[in-house]
Amino acid sequence: MAGNRRVRGRHLTGGLALAALLGPAAMTGVAAPGADISVTSSGASPIIATASVCCTDMSFVVSNVSDGGEQITSVGIDLAGAALPDLVFDPDDGTPAGDDVTFGFALGAAPAGGTATAAFPAASAADNGFRQLTIATTGFSAPGELRFGVDVDPTSARGRVGAGGAESSAGAIAGAELHGARVTVAFSDGSTLGSELVGNLDTTAAEAQVRSGALVEPSLTLADGQTGPGAVSGTTQEITITGPPGSQGRLAIFEGALDLGGGAGFDIDPFEVNTLRARTVVSFTLNAQGTTTEAVSLGDVGGENGGINLISAWLRDGLRSGPVAGPIVLQLDPTGPPTLGGAPPGMPGTPGTPAAPVPGIENCSGFVLTRANSTSPGTVRLSARQLLINQRIGQTAIRRLNAVETWLNEGIYGSDICGGSLIDAAVGGSLVADGAPLWVSRAEPRKPRVAPRGSTGGSVTLTTRQLRINQRIYRAALLRAAALEKRIRNLTGGDVVDGSIDLGRFSADVTVAPGVAAADTPASRTQVAPLTTTGREFRLSAGQLRTNQRIAQRAVRDANVLLGKLRRGLLGVNFVPGSITARDLTVPDFRAPSP
């Protein structure tokens, strides 16, 4: 987590505060609980913290100013929705999730006459850290204040060592990086209110206003309907925002980079960033049809793995900011071919045209990998080093395909499925569609675990036989990717963990048919086509090395698309019709049909 950072020539000290400042009565005149959330590194205001985020017990501040006598009974912070991917709380437990500096939960000041007890929910454990932090409080009345500290790191910084015991630059989180993270506050009157943080790089701050009657989250796409991520060659891009007609809001473009300090990093995904360098904000007003298209300029301030832009939007109502939509992730690459321009994976459509809507797609996680176009491998020389490079590319494809198959074999949970997308896969047999859905759940899919790159195992010998062996391995990876793609399009209820699908995954109110046995369906299998010989003559040449590299690169691209589908969330169209039965459902959510 952040120590010091330099942005746009200004020296900023990292700090994070959560401040419950104004209740809804300030706007409505009605006594009710409410909270403002502030994440900042500035000391200009007395209502914000000025300490560093990491390694101090005063960097988070929660203030209760409810004007109806309500006490705060708990505060929860969920990093899963933050703009920077793979952010985790990194307590001092001997297993660093990020860089080598860790800091456990430290209570700086409990509410006067009250207590505060912190916990990291086991269900949120990820990559040696935790996505969530919950703090139970007693005696937390207005205008009481809670102060605490805990480390937060991007997991990509694992293994980095900072100078002089300080945090590494890759682990420097100053506050704005938590843009989009969810904060939930529960009150003694039984109400629970939540909001999301909105980042501000000019002050390394983020803010959120928690009120009853929350604003809605707008939808956010490129002008052609796509959501990325991908590479684009043009600096100017058009973004379409949709929401309630007449609503006003903000569109933010954060320019980020992946700071690995020359190292390999940990579990790096395409288009991943772990630091923010600049921010641009555009104000907008939705027209009578509830939409607007805004032109934005992408940035690239240079440096290691830079030019990755995170685009998000939220609505505003006076002082309040609503939930954050996005981010759309675009990498500015003026010299390379764009990877956007067609339908996102898993969605019908032809290149260059908006994709047709798929039921439930709006309730996916928002993570969609776009298939990259083929690129030239550049200059390929006939050398053992080039052979080794090709092998590493092929090994990357295999490790990622292994992660896809492991994810499927471990069993699919209801949270892996986009809400409102299941109906044909379920109706028939033991289930019956019975009216409109009662609610819709958003996908929160498990992240596939890609094994880290291992040792190369020594030297390689450049021979025709080795070229032939390598190409067979790369071609086998392509066949396996095709088999996994087919499997993902033909999943069944047998792949689902029994009792894990809630009602919010269906596009209708689904009931259990009385007197019909809930038979289990066989799980899908990865059926790889046999590898055939090409009949072509192999020559020990740079051209053959180039061909092998292109096959290996295609296998990596195909594996990335499959990983993207899993991280986006599965859809109803991924399941065989009628294969989901009552065995797969969470029992409390379902009932027999009305007489």
Phi, psi and omega in degrees: 000163197292137160263250179255152182212149179247123181229123178052040175078001180252135180271124185237140177261125184297140176196156184220129178225145171243112185236119174271106194251309188238127173280168180299339180299335180296338182249329187248343184080006181252130179293126181193158177288155177187165181208145167252138180249131180229131177239116189208158173246001183271146176255018187286338184244143180287352184263006181236158181276151180244358182280162177294149181298310180273145164071032172212153181263014184235014189276337175255133180230129174239125180239132178259117176236028176304140186256013178246015180085004183289139172264150171276125181257339176198154175229132178235140177234126181239116183274357187300328182266006182295149182299319175285124182287157171059036170278137178220154165288134188237075181291163184278082182240014178088357179231082183304132176272331180242233180287185190284350180267121177236161182205115180286172179300128180229121181276118179274316180203120176279160175303145182304122179076006183238187180227164176215126181235123185258153176209147173254106184305130182301326182294343181263007181298136181201124171051051178073003178228200181221139177284334190235151172228131175236142180231116176270134184233153171231151178063025185266080181262162174286139002261050183292167185218141176240131178233137179202171177221154175194151182278144172228132182220152164281134183294340178296344181273003183302134180093347179284144180239124179279162181282135174061029179083358178278169179289151178286160179297330180290339179256016186275099179249117186259348180135310182297336181294344178275011176311122180095350178292146185267134174238131182236132181237126177255144184240163185292343178277006179093353181276150175229123182240147180217163176200181180235146181285143177243120187280152180216101184289338181299331179237013188048041185240166169217150185221152173207144177249122181261118182219159169287158183067057187294152174288158180274161175271125179286166171264154189218122178217166164292164184300334180268010175095354182275162182237002179070194359284166179179174178260142178229149181263343183265136179294322182267128178230150179256132183241131179254129180243137181230139179184197179300132180306138178084354181292148175250154181192191181229143175242121184245138175242108175264129177262119185241178179206165176252104183268105180250359179059030181083356180269185183273339183074183181234126173050057184276129176259158174303140177066019180282144176231155174225010176210146176250140186241335183202161180215139173233138181237134178240129175275146180216159172229128180285140182283187183297339177269001178077034182211160171203151175240122185245138175273131180234155178252126178277154183237160173207096182276006175089186181094186185291125173051048184265190177077016179264115186256132179252117185248125180219166182214154176206156178268155179229148177219096185066239180278345187275143169243139182269188180300149184270127176265142180102199009270152163276130184251118180232130176258124179280118180221083185298339185264347185253169178286142178291148176256000175257158179141357178226187180287142176299156181302143178082359179240139179291158179145164179246153182306134177087000180235149177298144180284148175292147182294142176245129181307128177088353185299331181288347181254015174281178185287345183092354179268112179225121176272129177265135180297126180280147174292158175295140179235155179289136178288000181077204181286123178244122181253148179284096184205157176296328179297317179294323176300318179294321177300314179300319180298320179295323177297314179298320178295324176299316178300315182295316179298322181286324176293323175301319180295320178298312183293322177298317179302316180291317184291333179289349180101138182268133178259159178302324180293345176280354188250136179292134183296147178072016183253343183269130168201300179298328181290345186245322187293133185118153180070242187269001183238148183225135174282132188217070176093189184286153179293147179282328176201168180231133182257143177273142180293136172228068189292152173296146177273124177302139183263107178269124181296143177293157179293132180269187178293149179288346175077023176105197185277163176239154181248129182276101178222161176299319180299318180293322176300317181295317179299314182299317181296323177298321178296317182291320178294323176297324177296320177298316179296321179293320177299318178297322179292321178292322176300316178296320179297317180296334177276354184222044176287161180227174174298337177293341176278347186271138174293124183306136175074022185248350183266120178268169184298333182291354179274351185259153177269008176210164173286114185257133178239163181268125180292128181291141174077005181252123181292139180271084181290145177275144179256149181296144177287155177288163178225152176275108184251100185272130178294147180294147178279128180253160178279148181276337183077002182271151178279134177265135176237145176281093187211161175297326179298320178291322175299320179296317178299314179299319180296319179296321178295316179296319179296321177296322178298321177296316180298316179297320178296321179298321179297317180296317177300321179297321179296319180292320181285334173291320186117143179283157180243165178302328181292349178278353185248145177295131181306135176076007186271344178272128185238180181298339178297334185272355191263150172287119191303316185297337185278347190241155184214167172285151181296152180295145179292000000 
